Amino acid sequence: MSALLVSGGIVYAGGQFTAIGGQTRNRIAALDAATGSATAWNPNASSNVLALAVGGGTVYAGGAFATIGGQTRNGIAALDAGSGTATAWNPNPNFGAYALAVDGGTVYAGGNFTSMGGQTRNRIAALDAGTGIPTAWNPNSNNQVSALAVSGGTVYAGGFFTNIGGQFRNRIAALDAVTGSATPWNPQADNALDALAVSGGTVYAAGAFTNIGGQARNRIAALDAATGTATAWNPDANGTVAALAVSGGTMYVGGNFFTVGGQARNRLAALDAVTGSATAWNPDANGPVAALTLSGGTVYAGGTFTNVGGQP
């Protein structure tokens, strides 16, 4: 499992699977949030689904597929949330999208592509949610974009790049949502980013780095959204953090770590958003966690584990 999102009582899942929720479902599925059973929605992707986002009545999918929703769609598609069929929206990149974010009438995509919608767009693009045509927004990243988050007039990007938005930015950047230019915000991560989340005046970053925002921070950090400096929050994970989901005063994290927040936590943990300490919540996954999403009082997790929360 590589991607999860919840919308309207449905959990949408993407990954490499061929069966889920008691049904044959190739790499993408809709699951009843109460029962876990697969619904009739079945876009049937030809290869891995790595990213999901939702906007209006549309589910956007990114990945390595060439067909999905009954149509030829290379690496990115818009699927009708009711029927699962691909809409006419078809940006047709030369490589798939690994990260997606929807903000109003714009779909932001990140990955390893160098063309999108018939335009040169290096690894990051903004697409019209109605037409699929790239907007003029063009930050022109020099390497893979793996994570995206949008807040206000800013698009946060993370990945492997060292130049984006016309500036040197090591693996994390804030981009003006109108111009695509990098803002002065510059935390300078020393290794790749896998996940981003924004809450209030804080940008949370996760990945393989050990230094970010001017401080030693092992694989997870909280960055001041104004200055880019690391806050005192320091859970200090001993392995890669691949997924983030924040709710109120709690940050849920998934990855391939065994200690975080000062406690033994196998691959899945809840951290106090103020102190960074691990809470008592401890599902103890027996394999890596790659995706997290929240709804109400439930945390949905996906990955390669076969046992979590004391259950197979």
C-alpha positions in Angstrom: 0.0 0.0 0.0 1.4 3.3 -1.1 -1.4 5.8 -0.8 -4.6 6.4 1.3 -7.2 9.0 1.6 -10.7 9.3 3.2 -13.6 11.1 1.6 -17.3 10.7 2.5 -17.2 7.4 4.4 -14.9 5.8 1.7 -11.2 4.9 2.1 -9.5 5.1 -1.2 -6.3 3.0 -1.4 -3.5 2.7 -4.0 -0.5 0.5 -4.2 0.7 -2.8 -5.8 -2.1 -5.1 -4.6 -4.3 -7.2 -6.8 -6.9 -8.1 -4.1 -8.3 -6.1 -1.2 -11.5 -5.9 0.8 -12.5 -9.4 -0.2 -12.4 -8.6 -3.9 -10.1 -8.5 -6.9 -8.9 -5.0 -7.2 -5.9 -4.1 -9.3 -3.8 -1.5 -7.5 -6.6 0.9 -6.6 -9.8 0.4 -4.6 -12.5 2.1 -2.6 -13.2 0.6 0.8 -16.2 1.1 3.1 -14.7 3.0 6.0 -16.9 1.1 8.5 -16.5 -2.5 7.2 -13.3 -2.5 5.1 -15.2 -4.2 2.3 -14.4 -3.1 -1.3 -17.1 -1.2 -2.9 -18.1 -1.7 -6.6 -15.8 1.2 -7.6 -13.0 -0.5 -9.7 -10.7 1.6 -11.9 -8.4 -1.4 -12.5 -5.0 0.2 -12.9 -2.4 -1.6 -15.1 0.5 -0.8 -12.7 1.3 0.7 -9.3 -0.7 3.6 -7.9 1.6 5.8 -5.8 -0.4 8.9 -5.0 -4.1 9.9 -4.5 -5.9 13.1 -4.0 -9.6 14.1 -4.1 -11.3 17.2 -5.3 -15.1 17.6 -5.7 -16.5 14.4 -7.2 -13.1 13.4 -8.6 -10.4 11.1 -7.4 -7.0 11.9 -8.8 -4.4 9.1 -9.1 -0.7 9.1 -9.9 1.7 6.3 -10.4 3.3 4.0 -13.0 0.1 2.8 -14.8 -0.6 3.1 -18.5 -4.3 2.3 -18.3 -6.9 3.1 -15.5 -10.6 3.7 -15.4 -11.0 1.9 -18.7 -8.9 4.4 -20.6 -5.2 4.9 -21.6 -3.8 7.2 -19.0 -0.1 7.6 -18.5 0.9 8.1 -14.9 -1.9 10.4 -13.9 -5.7 10.3 -14.1 -8.9 11.7 -12.9 -11.5 9.1 -11.9 -15.2 9.7 -11.4 -15.8 9.1 -7.6 -19.1 7.4 -8.4 -18.3 5.2 -11.3 -14.5 4.7 -11.3 -14.2 5.6 -15.0 -11.5 7.9 -16.2 -12.8 11.4 -17.1 -11.6 13.2 -20.2 -8.9 14.9 -18.1 -5.6 13.6 -19.5 -2.3 15.5 -18.8 -0.3 12.6 -20.2 3.2 13.0 -18.6 6.2 11.1 -19.9 6.7 9.6 -16.4 4.2 9.1 -13.6 3.2 11.4 -10.8 4.5 10.3 -7.3 2.8 13.2 -5.3 -0.5 15.0 -5.8 -2.2 17.9 -4.0 -5.5 19.6 -4.9 -6.2 23.2 -4.1 -9.4 24.7 -5.5 -9.2 24.5 -9.3 -5.6 23.4 -9.4 -4.0 19.9 -9.2 -0.4 20.0 -8.2 1.7 17.0 -9.4 5.3 16.0 -8.5 7.4 13.1 -9.7 10.2 12.4 -12.2 8.4 13.6 -15.4 9.9 16.2 -17.8 6.8 16.9 -19.8 3.2 17.3 -18.9 0.2 18.2 -21.0 2.3 18.8 -24.0 4.5 21.3 -22.1 8.0 21.0 -20.7 7.5 20.7 -16.9 10.5 19.3 -14.9 9.2 17.1 -12.1 6.6 19.5 -10.8 3.5 21.0 -12.4 0.2 22.8 -11.8 -2.7 21.4 -13.8 -6.1 23.0 -14.4 -8.5 20.7 -12.6 -11.1 21.2 -15.4 -9.0 20.7 -18.5 -5.8 19.0 -17.4 -3.7 21.7 -19.2 -0.6 22.9 -17.3 -0.8 26.4 -16.0 2.1 28.9 -16.5 3.4 27.9 -13.0 6.7 26.2 -13.6 9.2 25.8 -10.7 11.5 23.6 -12.9 12.9 21.1 -10.3 16.3 19.5 -11.2 15.4 16.2 -9.5 12.5 14.1 -8.2 9.6 15.7 -6.3 8.2 13.2 -3.8 6.0 15.2 -1.5 3.7 18.2 -1.8 1.6 20.2 0.6 -0.4 23.4 0.0 -1.2 26.1 2.5 -2.5 29.5 1.7 -0.5 30.9 -1.1 2.4 28.5 -0.7 3.2 25.1 -2.2 5.7 23.1 -0.2 7.7 20.6 -2.1 10.1 17.9 -0.9 12.2 15.2 -2.6 15.7 14.8 -4.0 16.2 18.2 -5.8 18.8 20.8 -5.1 17.4 23.5 -7.4 13.8 24.5 -7.7 11.8 27.7 -8.3 14.9 29.4 -9.7 16.9 28.9 -6.5 19.3 26.4 -4.8 17.1 24.5 -2.4 18.3 21.3 -0.9 15.4 18.8 -1.0 12.7 21.1 0.5 11.3 24.4 -0.7 8.4 26.8 -0.4 7.1 27.9 -3.8 4.9 30.9 -4.5 1.5 29.5 -5.7 1.2 32.3 -8.2 4.7 32.7 -9.7 6.3 29.3 -8.9 9.4 31.1 -7.5 11.1 29.8 -4.4 10.4 32.0 -1.4 13.3 32.9 1.0 12.2 29.9 3.2 15.1 27.5 3.1 15.5 24.7 5.7 18.3 22.9 3.8 17.8 19.2 4.3 20.9 17.0 4.0 19.0 14.0 2.6 15.7 13.1 0.8 12.2 14.0 1.9 9.3 11.6 1.7 6.4 13.4 3.4 5.2 16.9 4.3 2.3 18.2 6.4 1.3 21.7 7.4 -0.5 22.6 10.6 -1.0 26.2 11.6 2.4 27.9 11.6 4.4 24.7 11.4 5.6 22.6 8.4 6.3 19.0 9.4 8.9 17.2 7.2 9.9 13.5 7.2 12.3 11.4 5.2 15.9 10.2 5.4 17.6 13.4 6.5 19.6 13.9 9.7 20.0 17.7 9.5 17.3 20.2 8.5 16.4 23.8 9.5 19.9 24.4 10.8 19.6 21.6 13.4 20.4 17.9 13.8 17.0 16.2 13.3 16.8 12.5 12.6 14.3 11.9 9.8 11.5 14.0 11.2 11.3 17.7 12.1 9.0 20.6 12.7 9.9 23.8 10.8 8.7 27.3 11.4 6.6 28.2 8.5 7.9 31.8 8.5 11.6 31.3 9.0 12.3 27.6 8.0 14.3 27.0 11.2 13.7 23.8 13.1 11.7 24.2 16.2 12.6 22.5 19.5 10.3 19.6 18.6 12.6 16.6 18.0 11.2 13.0 18.1 14.5 11.6 16.8 13.5 8.6 14.7 16.1 5.9 14.2 14.8 4.9 10.8 13.1 6.5 7.8 9.8 8.2 8.3 7.6 7.9 5.2 4.2 9.1 6.2 2.7 11.9 8.3 -0.9 12.8 9.4 -1.7 15.5 11.9 -4.9 15.9 14.0 -5.2 18.5 16.7 -2.4 18.0 19.2 -1.1 14.7 17.7 1.2 13.9 14.9 0.9 10.3 13.6 4.0 8.9 11.8 4.7 5.8 9.8 7.9 4.4 8.3 10.6 1.9 9.1 11.8 3.1 12.5 11.9 1.2 15.8 12.3 4.1 18.2 10.8 7.6 18.0 9.7 10.2 20.5 11.9 8.6 23.2 10.1 5.2 23.1 10.3 1.9 21.3 7.7 2.1 18.5 7.7 -0.3 15.6 7.1 1.6 12.4 3.9 3.4 13.6 3.6 6.0 16.4 1.6 9.0 17.7 3.7 12.0 18.9 2.7 14.9 21.0 2.6 17.9 18.6 4.0 20.2 21.4 6.7 18.0 23.0 7.6 15.4 20.3 7.2 12.6 22.9 5.5 9.4 21.9 2.1 8.9 23.4 0.9 5.6 24.8 -0.7 4.7 21.4 1.4 1.8 20.1 0.0 -0.4 17.2 3.4 -2.2 16.8 3.4 -2.9 13.0 5.6 -5.8 11.9 6.5 -4.2 8.6 7.1 -0.8 7.1 4.3 1.8 7.0 4.1 3.9 3.8 0.7 5.7 4.0 -1.5 7.3 6.7 -4.8 9.1 6.7 -7.2 10.1 9.4 -11.0 10.3 9.8 -12.7 11.0 13.0 -11.2 8.9 15.7 -9.6 6.4 13.3 -6.1 6.2 11.9 -5.8 4.3 8.6 -2.4 2.9 7.8 -1.0 1.1 4.7 2.3 -0.5 4.0 3.9 -4.0 3.8 3.0 -5.1 7.3 0.9 -8.2 8.0 0.2 -7.5 11.7 -0.7 -4.3 13.4 -2.7 -3.3 16.4 -2.4 -6.8 17.7 -4.3 -8.2 14.7 -3.2 -9.9 11.4 
